[in-house]
């Protein structure tokens, strides 16, 4: 009887330690700072799945006067997603590095520029994500909207 109760637990423990390309990571809050040109802050939620992510992001950016002839603040909200390149490769080959992933994706949403201008923002991005021993993840992201370079953390929500 005891063996019948323990066997499912043992198989689950082995499955948790083994690499599984279909695993679903916990949802994460993303917090980051951006630079070049100007300064920015980024916050949102990311749902990483086996080979894709789904995400919603808010950004506040400041562009100094030297860049666009006038000082500007940009406030934007966007939704999008990415393909997880190394996870995709890991499904076909032996796992390369389970603690690192490269996301290639885009986000779309409205952007309000102060002084007043409202436009639709489409931003392709490239992001490197590495898992930390705490279970959280650090990321570096390059995108086509200012500021172009961003660095921050994914903090597990569940």
C-alpha positions as CSV (number, residue, x, y, z in Angstrom):
1,X,0.0,0.0,0.0
2,X,2.8,2.4,0.9
3,X,4.5,1.7,-2.4
4,X,1.4,2.6,-4.3
5,X,1.3,6.0,-2.5
6,X,5.0,6.8,-2.9
7,X,5.5,5.8,-6.6
8,X,3.6,8.8,-8.1
9,X,5.5,11.1,-5.8
10,X,8.9,9.6,-6.9
11,X,8.0,9.9,-10.6
12,X,6.9,13.5,-10.1
13,X,10.2,14.3,-8.3
14,X,12.2,12.8,-11.2
15,X,10.1,14.7,-13.7
16,X,10.8,18.0,-11.9
17,X,14.5,17.5,-12.0
18,X,14.6,16.4,-15.6
19,X,14.6,18.8,-18.5
20,X,11.2,19.2,-20.0
21,X,10.8,21.5,-23.0
22,X,7.0,21.7,-22.3
23,X,7.3,23.1,-18.8
24,X,5.4,26.2,-18.0
25,X,7.3,28.8,-15.9
26,X,5.6,30.8,-13.3
27,X,4.1,34.1,-14.3
28,X,6.5,37.0,-13.6
29,X,6.4,40.7,-12.9
30,X,9.0,42.5,-15.0
31,X,10.7,45.6,-13.7
32,X,13.5,47.4,-15.5
33,X,15.3,50.6,-16.3
34,X,16.2,51.9,-19.7
35,X,19.1,54.0,-21.0
36,X,20.4,55.5,-24.3
37,X,19.1,58.0,-25.2
38,X,17.4,59.4,-22.2
39,X,16.1,57.3,-19.3
40,X,13.1,55.1,-18.8
41,X,11.3,52.7,-16.6
42,X,9.4,49.5,-17.5
43,X,7.0,47.4,-15.6
44,X,4.6,44.6,-16.6
45,X,3.7,41.0,-16.5
46,X,5.2,38.1,-18.5
47,X,3.8,34.7,-19.0
48,X,6.6,32.4,-20.3
49,X,5.5,29.1,-21.8
50,X,7.5,26.3,-23.5
51,X,8.6,28.2,-26.6
52,X,6.8,31.5,-26.4
53,X,6.0,34.4,-24.0
54,X,2.9,36.5,-23.7
55,X,3.3,39.9,-22.0
56,X,1.8,43.2,-21.2
57,X,4.1,46.2,-20.5
58,X,3.9,49.8,-19.4
59,X,6.8,52.2,-20.0
60,X,7.6,55.7,-19.0
61,X,10.5,57.3,-20.9
62,X,12.2,60.7,-20.8
63,X,14.0,62.0,-23.9
64,X,16.3,65.0,-23.2
65,X,16.1,68.2,-25.4
66,X,19.3,67.4,-27.3
67,X,17.8,64.3,-28.9
68,X,14.5,65.6,-30.4
69,X,15.0,69.4,-30.2
70,X,12.6,69.4,-27.2
71,X,12.3,67.6,-24.0
72,X,9.6,64.9,-24.1
73,X,8.0,62.3,-21.9
74,X,6.6,59.1,-23.4
75,X,4.0,57.0,-21.6
76,X,3.0,53.7,-23.3
77,X,1.2,50.5,-22.7
78,X,1.6,47.5,-24.9
79,X,0.9,43.8,-25.3
80,X,2.9,41.3,-27.2
81,X,5.0,38.2,-27.1
82,X,8.2,36.5,-28.1
83,X,9.6,33.2,-29.4
84,X,12.0,31.6,-27.0
85,X,14.9,30.7,-29.4
86,X,17.0,28.4,-27.1
87,X,13.9,26.6,-25.8
88,X,12.9,25.9,-29.4
89,X,16.4,24.6,-30.2
90,X,16.3,22.5,-27.0
91,X,13.2,20.7,-28.3
92,X,15.1,19.5,-31.3
93,X,18.6,18.9,-29.9
94,X,20.2,18.2,-26.6
95,X,19.6,21.0,-24.1
96,X,22.1,23.8,-24.6
97,X,21.7,25.8,-21.4
98,X,18.6,25.5,-19.3
99,X,19.4,28.7,-17.3
100,X,19.5,31.0,-20.3
101,X,17.0,31.9,-23.0
102,X,16.9,34.3,-25.9
103,X,13.5,35.9,-26.7
104,X,12.7,37.5,-30.0
105,X,9.4,39.3,-30.2
106,X,7.4,42.5,-30.4
107,X,4.9,44.6,-28.5
108,X,2.1,46.8,-29.8
109,X,0.1,49.5,-28.1
110,X,-0.6,53.2,-27.7
111,X,2.1,55.8,-26.8
112,X,1.3,59.2,-25.4
113,X,4.1,61.8,-26.0
114,X,4.0,64.9,-23.8
115,X,3.8,67.6,-25.3
116,X,0.7,66.1,-26.8
117,X,0.9,63.4,-29.5
118,X,-0.8,60.1,-29.4
119,X,0.4,57.3,-31.8
120,X,0.5,53.5,-32.1
121,X,3.8,52.0,-31.0
122,X,5.1,48.8,-32.6
123,X,8.4,47.7,-31.0
124,X,10.4,44.6,-32.0
125,X,12.8,43.5,-29.3
126,X,15.6,41.0,-28.4
127,X,15.9,39.9,-24.8
128,X,18.3,37.6,-23.0
129,X,17.0,36.0,-19.8
130,X,19.0,34.1,-17.3
131,X,17.6,32.2,-14.3
132,X,19.0,33.1,-10.9
133,X,19.4,30.8,-7.9
134,X,16.6,32.7,-6.1
135,X,14.2,31.5,-8.8
136,X,13.9,35.0,-10.2
137,X,15.3,35.9,-13.5
138,X,17.5,38.8,-14.8
139,X,17.1,40.2,-18.3
140,X,18.8,42.5,-20.8
141,X,16.6,43.8,-23.6
142,X,17.3,45.8,-26.8
143,X,14.4,47.4,-28.6
144,X,13.6,49.9,-31.3
145,X,11.8,52.5,-29.1
146,X,13.7,54.9,-26.8
147,X,15.4,54.1,-24.6
148,X,16.9,51.3,-26.7
149,X,18.7,49.3,-23.9
150,X,16.9,48.0,-20.8
151,X,18.0,45.8,-17.9
152,X,15.9,44.4,-15.0
153,X,14.4,41.5,-13.2
154,X,11.5,39.0,-13.6
155,X,10.1,38.4,-10.1
156,X,7.9,35.2,-9.7
157,X,4.3,35.9,-8.9
158,X,3.3,32.3,-8.1
